[in-house]
């Protein structure tokens, strides 16, 4: 029998199993972040913004919306929440009076460092418990093809 080469050629069960598998892994990754956010006393969506800012540095508000799963209209409200918590500040971009950048404060940077390390370690443990190093590299290569 000829082996299927396209998802459309696979049984509906296989396609649904793939989708459920992706959802389960995503849920586990989100749970790691939510657990830390609860312990830190911030919303997980704010922690996601902190991680983008911690990795990228000062970022335009419009770029921040693109890099997270937070809808663009909600970014300003979330940025104000970060400011109220003393974790970030918004300021005009040096190259344009129309662009607004947001950057972490010292307290925001400290939260980023602690939370990123914790979540990274949780993610690493999750994958190491289930896959060897070669399997992790193989999975990464397969996921890259799905972009």
Backbone bond lengths (Angstrom), bond angles and torsions (degrees), N, CA, C in turn:
res aa  C-N    CA-C-N  psi(-1)  N-CA   C-N-CA  omega(-1)  CA-C   N-CA-C  phi
1 X - - - 1.439 - - 1.532 109.18 -
2 X 1.312 115.31 140.57 1.464 121.81 -178.15 1.532 110.05 -75.09
3 X 1.333 116.14 134.70 1.460 121.97 -179.28 1.537 109.57 -76.85
4 X 1.365 118.57 133.40 1.465 120.64 178.96 1.527 110.94 -62.79
5 X 1.330 116.67 141.13 1.460 121.06 -179.03 1.525 112.16 -111.99
6 X 1.326 117.78 -9.81 1.471 120.58 -179.07 1.523 108.93 -128.69
7 X 1.330 115.61 153.89 1.467 119.78 178.13 1.525 110.33 -58.70
8 X 1.322 116.83 -35.76 1.468 120.09 -179.80 1.524 111.48 -63.94
9 X 1.336 117.05 -22.93 1.466 121.30 179.86 1.530 112.24 -85.77
10 X 1.318 116.65 -13.40 1.463 120.49 179.70 1.526 109.49 -80.38
11 X 1.287 115.32 161.06 1.465 118.14 176.62 1.521 109.26 -67.41
12 X 1.313 116.02 155.49 1.469 120.10 178.65 1.519 110.28 -60.11
13 X 1.300 117.64 -32.10 1.461 121.46 -179.79 1.525 110.66 -63.53
14 X 1.318 117.65 -43.64 1.467 121.13 -179.01 1.524 109.95 -63.68
15 X 1.318 117.93 -45.06 1.472 120.66 179.54 1.518 111.09 -61.82
16 X 1.319 116.71 -42.55 1.464 120.09 178.84 1.526 110.93 -67.26
17 X 1.318 117.58 -37.08 1.465 120.78 177.00 1.522 110.88 -63.34
18 X 1.338 116.79 -40.25 1.468 120.14 176.22 1.526 110.45 -61.03
19 X 1.318 116.10 -47.87 1.468 120.21 -179.15 1.525 110.80 -61.75
20 X 1.329 117.44 -44.22 1.463 120.52 178.85 1.529 111.10 -63.17
21 X 1.325 116.30 -38.46 1.461 119.82 177.99 1.521 111.89 -61.55
22 X 1.330 117.00 -44.14 1.467 120.62 177.07 1.530 110.41 -61.62
23 X 1.313 116.77 -43.14 1.462 120.45 -179.29 1.530 111.66 -64.54
24 X 1.326 117.28 -39.66 1.475 120.26 179.09 1.527 110.87 -63.63
25 X 1.327 116.92 -44.90 1.467 119.91 -179.43 1.524 109.64 -65.41
26 X 1.335 117.28 -44.24 1.467 120.40 178.48 1.526 110.10 -59.61
27 X 1.329 117.28 -43.69 1.466 120.47 179.84 1.527 111.10 -60.05
28 X 1.319 117.15 -39.04 1.466 120.76 178.52 1.529 110.68 -66.04
29 X 1.325 117.45 -42.24 1.464 120.93 179.04 1.534 110.18 -63.65
30 X 1.319 116.37 -43.81 1.465 120.86 178.69 1.524 110.37 -63.43
31 X 1.324 117.22 -39.14 1.467 120.94 -179.90 1.528 111.23 -60.53
32 X 1.324 117.67 -37.09 1.465 120.54 177.66 1.526 110.12 -60.20
33 X 1.336 116.24 -46.94 1.467 120.84 -179.18 1.521 110.65 -67.23
34 X 1.319 117.13 -41.58 1.469 120.02 -179.30 1.523 111.41 -64.80
35 X 1.318 116.42 -37.61 1.468 120.33 178.46 1.534 109.82 -61.81
36 X 1.317 117.10 -46.21 1.465 119.07 -179.98 1.524 110.37 -67.27
37 X 1.328 117.35 -41.31 1.464 120.68 -179.60 1.526 110.80 -58.47
38 X 1.322 116.85 -43.12 1.475 120.22 177.61 1.527 110.87 -60.14
39 X 1.326 115.75 -45.76 1.474 120.08 -179.56 1.530 111.38 -63.75
40 X 1.332 116.12 -34.22 1.468 120.51 -178.19 1.526 112.08 -85.27
41 X 1.335 117.24 -11.48 1.454 120.76 179.25 1.510 114.46 77.37
42 X 1.353 117.14 26.81 1.466 120.92 175.70 1.527 109.02 -126.53
43 X 1.324 115.50 159.03 1.461 119.61 177.13 1.530 109.36 -71.29
44 X 1.320 115.95 148.45 1.466 120.44 179.31 1.529 111.42 -61.03
45 X 1.332 117.34 -34.88 1.470 119.37 179.67 1.530 110.76 -65.82
46 X 1.320 117.31 -34.45 1.467 120.04 176.19 1.521 110.59 -69.36
47 X 1.316 116.27 -38.23 1.454 120.42 178.03 1.530 110.35 -62.87
48 X 1.330 116.93 -37.13 1.468 120.41 177.03 1.526 110.56 -61.50
49 X 1.318 117.00 -42.11 1.470 120.24 177.43 1.524 110.88 -65.04
50 X 1.319 116.22 -41.32 1.466 120.44 178.68 1.523 110.26 -59.92
51 X 1.321 117.32 -39.41 1.463 120.36 179.93 1.524 111.78 -67.96
52 X 1.310 117.50 -40.13 1.472 119.57 176.66 1.522 109.56 -62.34
53 X 1.326 116.67 -46.54 1.465 120.25 -179.39 1.521 111.76 -66.60
54 X 1.318 116.95 -36.17 1.459 120.17 178.75 1.515 112.40 -66.69
55 X 1.309 116.59 -34.88 1.468 120.57 -179.84 1.526 112.57 -83.09
56 X 1.332 117.17 -33.66 1.468 121.17 -174.09 1.522 114.71 -101.18
57 X 1.320 117.64 -21.27 1.456 119.84 -173.42 1.520 109.73 82.72
58 X 1.332 117.65 -165.26 1.466 119.93 -179.01 1.530 110.65 -52.43
59 X 1.327 115.30 132.22 1.467 121.11 -172.00 1.519 110.05 -134.72
60 X 1.338 115.35 140.40 1.466 119.57 174.39 1.523 108.98 -63.81
61 X 1.307 115.94 144.66 1.458 120.75 -179.32 1.531 110.62 -57.48
62 X 1.316 117.88 -40.66 1.469 120.77 -179.40 1.527 111.05 -65.27
63 X 1.318 117.82 -37.09 1.466 121.06 178.13 1.530 110.88 -69.17
64 X 1.306 116.22 -33.00 1.459 120.71 179.66 1.532 110.20 -62.52
65 X 1.310 116.89 -40.83 1.466 120.86 178.43 1.526 110.83 -62.98
66 X 1.322 116.70 -38.30 1.466 120.75 -179.50 1.521 112.31 -69.51
67 X 1.300 117.77 -28.07 1.470 122.00 -174.26 1.524 113.56 -92.06
68 X 1.309 116.91 -2.41 1.460 120.58 179.75 1.519 109.07 -127.08
69 X 1.305 116.49 176.44 1.460 120.89 175.69 1.528 110.37 -95.91
70 X 1.322 116.61 15.67 1.461 122.13 179.48 1.521 108.62 -90.55
71 X 1.317 116.51 129.80 1.464 121.57 -179.15 1.524 110.24 -61.71
72 X 1.332 115.54 142.51 1.463 121.59 -177.39 1.531 113.30 -51.72
73 X 1.344 119.31 -42.98 1.471 118.11 179.91 1.535 113.55 -63.21
74 X 1.314 117.62 -22.79 1.469 120.95 -178.93 1.522 113.14 -86.95
75 X 1.321 117.12 -14.58 1.470 120.71 -175.85 1.525 111.32 -60.46
76 X 1.333 117.61 -44.42 1.468 120.10 -178.62 1.517 110.37 -61.37
77 X 1.316 117.13 -43.34 1.472 120.81 179.02 1.528 110.42 -62.68
78 X 1.322 116.59 -42.91 1.472 120.68 179.17 1.527 110.62 -65.98
79 X 1.328 116.48 -39.36 1.469 120.02 178.34 1.531 110.24 -62.40
80 X 1.322 116.63 -40.26 1.468 119.95 177.32 1.526 110.87 -63.66
81 X 1.326 116.97 -37.01 1.464 120.14 177.19 1.525 110.57 -63.78
82 X 1.338 116.56 -43.34 1.464 119.90 178.24 1.526 110.55 -61.26
83 X 1.339 116.06 -41.36 1.460 120.11 178.36 1.533 111.23 -63.16
84 X 1.333 116.42 -44.52 1.467 120.73 -179.11 1.526 111.55 -61.99
85 X 1.336 116.33 -30.78 1.465 121.23 178.05 1.534 112.28 -83.55
86 X 1.332 116.38 -4.09 1.461 120.64 -178.81 1.513 113.63 74.88
87 X 1.344 117.10 21.34 1.463 121.14 -176.71 1.526 113.64 -98.51
88 X 1.337 117.46 -17.36 1.458 120.89 -179.26 1.524 109.51 -152.85
89 X 1.314 115.62 161.11 1.467 122.01 173.59 1.514 108.55 -132.93
90 X 1.332 114.45 146.33 1.468 120.51 173.99 1.520 108.20 -103.84
91 X 1.325 115.29 142.82 1.462 120.01 179.97 1.516 109.43 -152.75
92 X 1.314 115.93 158.21 1.463 120.86 177.73 1.519 109.92 -67.11
93 X 1.316 115.80 142.69 1.460 120.42 176.92 1.526 108.72 -68.86
94 X 1.328 117.53 141.88 1.463 119.27 -179.30 1.528 112.67 -65.61
95 X 1.327 117.18 -20.99 1.467 120.91 -176.78 1.523 113.77 -95.20
96 X 1.346 117.23 -11.06 1.464 119.98 -177.19 1.522 110.13 -157.85
97 X 1.335 115.62 130.67 1.457 119.51 177.83 1.525 112.11 -72.37
98 X 1.317 116.54 -16.11 1.469 119.91 -178.23 1.523 112.48 -86.58
99 X 1.313 117.31 -24.02 1.465 120.46 -178.25 1.522 110.98 -88.82
100 X 1.329 113.97 139.27 1.465 120.60 177.26 1.520 107.65 -114.49
101 X 1.318 114.78 130.03 1.461 121.55 175.60 1.517 108.77 -104.78
102 X 1.300 115.38 152.50 1.460 120.64 171.95 1.520 106.94 -124.47
103 X 1.328 115.36 137.76 1.461 120.42 179.73 1.518 109.28 -139.25
104 X 1.319 115.08 157.52 1.454 120.36 179.35 1.521 110.86 -75.58
105 X 1.314 116.06 144.81 1.461 121.63 169.25 1.531 107.54 -82.27
106 X 1.305 116.05 179.90 1.465 119.42 176.77 1.533 110.51 -60.28
107 X 1.340 116.58 -41.30 1.472 120.43 178.47 1.539 110.53 -65.54
108 X 1.318 116.66 -39.10 1.467 120.64 177.81 1.521 111.45 -65.45
109 X 1.317 116.76 -40.23 1.464 121.79 178.47 1.532 109.66 -64.10
110 X 1.329 117.10 -41.36 1.472 120.40 179.06 1.533 110.52 -63.98
111 X 1.336 116.89 -42.18 1.464 120.03 177.48 1.521 110.36 -63.99
112 X 1.329 117.02 -40.83 1.461 120.55 176.85 1.526 110.83 -57.89
113 X 1.313 116.95 -49.27 1.464 120.70 -176.84 1.532 111.22 -59.72
114 X 1.326 117.23 -46.03 1.467 120.81 -179.23 1.532 111.37 -67.30
115 X 1.317 116.48 -48.96 1.464 119.99 -174.21 1.523 111.73 -70.33
116 X 1.317 117.03 -39.55 1.468 119.71 -178.71 1.521 110.16 -63.51
117 X 1.324 116.81 -42.54 1.467 120.95 178.79 1.529 110.38 -62.26
118 X 1.338 117.18 -45.89 1.461 121.58 -179.73 1.525 110.91 -61.05
119 X 1.329 116.86 -50.01 1.464 120.75 -176.51 1.523 110.55 -67.43
120 X 1.322 117.15 -39.83 1.464 120.33 176.77 1.524 109.84 -58.78
121 X 1.329 116.71 -46.62 1.465 120.31 -179.22 1.531 111.34 -62.96
122 X 1.333 117.38 -39.60 1.469 121.18 177.38 1.527 110.89 -63.77
123 X 1.329 116.15 -44.62 1.477 120.28 177.72 1.523 110.51 -61.52
124 X 1.331 116.72 -46.32 1.468 121.00 -178.86 1.524 110.63 -60.71
125 X 1.323 116.65 -43.31 1.462 120.57 178.72 1.537 110.68 -61.88
126 X 1.327 116.04 -43.47 1.465 121.11 179.40 1.532 110.36 -56.86
127 X 1.332 116.71 -50.13 1.466 119.81 -177.89 1.528 112.04 -71.80
128 X 1.328 117.34 -40.45 1.465 120.03 -179.68 1.525 112.13 -63.74
129 X 1.338 116.88 -32.28 1.469 120.72 178.50 1.527 112.23 -70.47
130 X 1.316 117.64 -19.40 1.459 121.36 -173.27 1.521 114.38 -115.11
131 X 1.334 116.64 -27.63 1.461 120.43 -174.19 1.518 111.02 -136.13
132 X 1.322 115.88 143.94 1.454 120.13 172.37 1.522 109.83 -75.84
133 X 1.324 116.65 173.13 1.470 121.60 -177.78 1.529 111.55 -60.03
134 X 1.328 117.58 -43.49 1.466 120.62 -179.76 1.530 110.89 -65.19
135 X 1.333 116.59 -38.66 1.471 120.17 178.53 1.525 110.93 -66.89
136 X 1.321 116.77 -36.62 1.467 119.87 177.74 1.525 110.40 -64.59
137 X 1.326 116.95 -42.72 1.467 120.11 178.10 1.531 110.51 -64.43
138 X 1.332 116.53 -39.68 1.464 121.09 178.39 1.534 110.48 -63.97
139 X 1.320 116.77 -44.17 1.465 120.57 178.58 1.522 110.14 -61.88
140 X 1.309 117.18 -43.52 1.457 121.12 178.84 1.527 110.74 -59.69
141 X 1.318 116.78 -43.73 1.472 120.50 178.65 1.527 110.88 -62.77
142 X 1.316 117.19 -41.52 1.466 120.47 178.19 1.526 111.24 -65.29
143 X 1.314 116.37 -41.55 1.464 119.25 179.05 1.523 111.57 -64.88
144 X 1.316 116.89 -36.62 1.472 120.56 176.92 1.523 110.82 -59.87
145 X 1.320 116.40 -35.82 1.465 120.06 179.59 1.525 111.77 -69.49
146 X 1.336 117.57 -20.82 1.458 121.19 -179.53 1.524 113.72 -86.98
147 X 1.293 117.25 -4.36 1.478 120.22 -179.47 1.487 111.62 -61.89
